[in-house]
Amino acid sequence: MKTAKKPVNRPKMALERLYIIDQQIASGKYPNTNELAKTVIEQLRLDTLSISTISRDIEFMKWQLDAPIEYDAYHRGYYYSQKTFRLPAGFAGEENMLALGMAKNILSLYRETPLYEPSVKLLESIVAPLAADGNRDWLDNRIVVPQIASAKVQPEIWNTVVAGLKENRIISFEYLGVRDEDYQNRRVRPYQLLFDSGVWYLYGFSEERKAIRVFSLSRMKNAVLTKDNFKLPQNYSYTEATGDSYFGVFAGQDKKRFAINCYEEAVIFATERQWAADQKITEHDDSITIEFTSTQYDKVLRWVLSFGCFAVPQKPREFVDDWQQHVKKMKKQAVK
């Protein structure tokens, strides 16, 4: 008959301590609480650690994580009665720990925001067992997220926007639009924060424009959280405004059907990703035609232009005309 679990209140403990204790007990050295405390202090570079904390950790592992911990009176230390037991098997698998380690590297994309430091510290505490097992070096040095050009966000801007999102309160700020000569006052109902290619954007309802707009946080200043609350509309999500296409941050009002011929190197880039939910690709002898529906007109135009002579739009007609105008301007600049 299996003994009922002893009720144990989970103490406030760092996850990395549990893995160090697990490693030491599994080593067969029969560590006692004093030795475990000393090892944890050394590996985590702590100033001090009480024996009672280690005792509570062991109780938690034994009764809540089903660790088969026993005390050997002869060796005066702890051991696993099941020699093959390791904590990841009953608590957090190696694949999960690896995924969290990779997630820490991906966080480098958010380095220029106040989100970065607290997120990294949190994941560092979770993936500490990788360091204890000697596996961290390859993770940090062999799985890399290259640095991208990022737009810096001031902490006061970030905090004001986040507070507006959390409390559904209107925020006011001064904003420098792409075509503005100077900063303009804005009052916005914040709906969502969006991240695209190193830049954070606020997606919300502009009271001046009486329409939904997108604002770069890096071009805001003097943001203030007002006392005015608002109610989220039923269909407020940015993803519902893109026409089910995936070109980053930009959404227009009209949904259009695009068709683009791609040649040579553009074929690989166009076919290796899903650019829209209804994407269709037709193969030809030396090219492909990619078709999809989107409201992200400007983003699609930039995407086509990025391929240079290897991408030629076919429809809609106004899209073809805009592309031709850009090509003519580039040709004119090239011959100066």
C-alpha positions, 0 to 999 in steps of 0.5 A: 500500500502506498503511503499517503503524502505528507502535507507540506507547505511549499517553501519559497525556494529557488529552483536551482537549489533543488537541482543541485541537491538532486545532483549531489544525492544522485552522485552516491556521496551520501551528502548531509544537510551541512554538505548540501548547504555548502555545495549550494552556497559555492555553486550559486555564490551565496553569502549564506544559506540555512540548514533549515532551508535545505531540510525544507527543500528535501521535504518538498522533493520527497513529498511533492515531487516523489523523489525517493530520498532516504537517510543512511545512518551508517554513511550519515547522509542522503541517497536515492533508493531508486538509483536511476531517479533524477529530478528532471524525470519527475519535475521538469524534463531536459527538453523543457529546460533546453527550451527555456534556455533557448528562450533566454537567448531569444529574449535578446531581441527585446534588449532595448526595452524594460522587459529585457532585464527582469525576463532574463533574470527570471529565466536565468534562475530557472535554467541554472541547472543547465550550468550545474550539469555543465551544459550551459556553454554549448547552449549560450555559444552554439544557439545564437540569436543575431543582434538586430537593429532595435529602436530604444524604448524609454522606461517611462513610455513603456510603463505608461503604455503597459499601465494603459493596457492593463487598466483600459485607460486612455493615454496621451503623448506627443508623437512624431509621425513619419510625415510630421515636421514636429511632434503632435499631441495624441490621445489613444485608447491602447489595445495591444503592444506589437513587436516587429523587426526590433521595434515596439508599436502601440496598436490602438484607437486614435481619438484625433483620427477617429480610427485605429492607428499604429504608433512606434513607442520610440517616437513617443514622448511625454506620455501620460496615463489619463483618468479616462477609462474605455471599453475594449471593442469586441473585435479589437485584436490586431490579427483580425485587421491584417486579412490573415497575412503575416508581414509584420506590423501594418494593417490597412482598411481594404483586403486585396488579392495579391499575385506576384511572380518570383524568379531565381533566389526570390523563389526560395525566400517566397516558398520557405515561409507561410506569408498568409493563411490562404497562400497559394503557389503555382510552379512554372518552368523557371519561376513561381507565382505566389497569391494571397489575400492581405490588408497589409498593402504597404508591407507587401510592396516593401516585401516585393521591392526587397527582391529587386528584379527577382519579384514582379507583381501581377495584381491588383492593378494599383499595386502593379502601378505603385511598384512601377512608379518605385522602379522608375524612381530608382532608375532615375536615381541610379543614372544621376 
